[in-house]
Amino acid sequence: MPQVINFFARIGLSLQIVKTALAATVSWVVATTVLGSEYPFFAPLASILTVQVTVADSVEKATQRIIGIIGGVAVSLLIGHWLSISTLSIFLVIIIGMGISRALRMNPQIVSQVAVSSLLVLAFGLQEDGYAVERIVETVVGSVVAVLINALIVPQNAIPEVENSMLALGEQGTRTLQFLARQLRQTEKGQLVGRQETDALIAATEQSIKSLQLAEQSLKYNPFLTRKRTRLSRLAIGVKRLEHITTQIRGIRRGIADLNSGRIFESELQDTLALQQAMEATAVCISLFSQTMVGPPEKHRPALSASIREAEERQNHCLGTLRSIRTDRTIRDVGSILTDLNRILAEAAR
């Protein structure tokens, strides 16, 4: 099935387009055969506008459209009771309908729908009994059909995107911390040390969060993907911890930048090998952590646990170098780097 979907997507027929066409067709059939509507345009129109990427988005669009058409019908019937269709009545139904919707803080989609619905009902529905009610029913039918088709036919599963983004984020975190470890004596760069690499890590973190949010939307209101919610909950924990790790790496970058700007590594901490090894050992744990959260835990957990133990040993050894430092500022800055490294291990070990 994925191969078929990818084939049609390459020629411009995405799954959402196919769902939209099918929903419009089914809505027309239901409106003509079940409701007996002679011109059931509102049903397929509602389906076309309701089908979205996720079921949650479709439910939201359906709600907006139904509220909008009810509001439009109410305004047009009120104005039409006193005025026949004319330039004045058209102006009044649109400005009153949109004005009330805006005053009630309604969604912009609802505001537009109120205007469209009130105009159509004013133009075609005042001469025919039951026209307004039929349009509301057709809209409900079209919206419900669209939501059902979106949920039943290959519902979107964005979990693989979350997994891929987490793995990419873990690798990016490892590379960034390893890069910073190699920048301990780059005094010529000053405050610019590792800024570009850290910005790339922040962007990867934001992308991972967006992927998680999309996955949560794809499972919302979709009973056919219930079993995947447990999996997504685990991935959400992983994304949150990786976000915390990104925060710690940013703190490490600032600490290294301050030390480089003050030329501390040249004057007070010339031997940086222990700190570099602690950073590199800690960096390895980040990618292993993301692999453990995404893949089978029993496959990656042993390697992660071993790496955490090694990183702890390296960090503890690095603490001994603080005894040779004589200024409080340097002790504070190096200590803050070690603290952030320890917090990274805490996130990976939980």
Summary of the structure (lengths in Angstrom):
residues: 350
radius of gyration: 29.9
end to end distance: 38.1
largest distance: 94.0
contacts: 1208
relative contact order: 0.09
helix: 81%
strand: 0%
